[in-house]
């Protein structure tokens, strides 16, 4: 499953990160787009929380969270 996100800010985006169940999956610097493949074959069935965080150059944080259910 691909996880991706986009952020924009008047102060410019300084970093973005993807977390799955509170564990960092991927991060980047100075980009407003992030994408990462999440290999669900090793993940337990059930509901999991995916959060994408973005920070601007002033240190402000924005985030979005969704829940997904893995069924095998």
N, C-alpha and C positions, 0 to 999 in steps of 0.2 A: 504494500500500500504506500502510495506517495503522500507525503505531508508537505504542504507548501503554504507560504504566507507572503504578504506584501504590506509594507508600511510606508507612510509618507509623513513628512513633518517640515514645517517652515525652518526649523533649526538644523535640518538634515539628520538622517538616521545614522547613528554611530555603531549600533550592533543589533543583531537579532539572534534569538535562540529558540530551539524547539525542545520541549520537555514532554516525556511520556511518564505518567504516574510519578511526577516529581523528579525524574532522573533525566539529566541532560542527554539529548540525542544528537544535537548538532548546533553549532553556532558559527557566526561570521562577523566580520568587522567591516564597517563603512559600505554596507550594501543594504538596499531597501527590499530585497527579495531573498527568501530562504526556501530551500527545498531539500528533502531527504527521504530516502526509501526506508520504510519501517518494515522489517522482516517479521511478520506475524507468526511464522511457522514455529518459532521458539517461545511465543507469548502464550500465557495461560488464557483459556476461554473466559469470557466474562466482560465486564465493563472496565474500560481504561480511560484515563483523562489525558487529553493532549492539549498542551498550552504553548502558544507562541508569544514570546515577549520581544518588544522592540524598545530601544533606548535612543533618545536623541542626544545631540552634542551638549545640551544643557543638563543632561542627566535625568530627564523625565522619562518615565516608563509607561508604556501602553501594553496591554496584553489581551488575548482572546483565548478562551478555553472551550473545548467541546468534549463530550463523552462519546466513545465509540464502543460497540459491543463486538468482541471477537467470537465467532462461532466456527467450530471445526467439525 
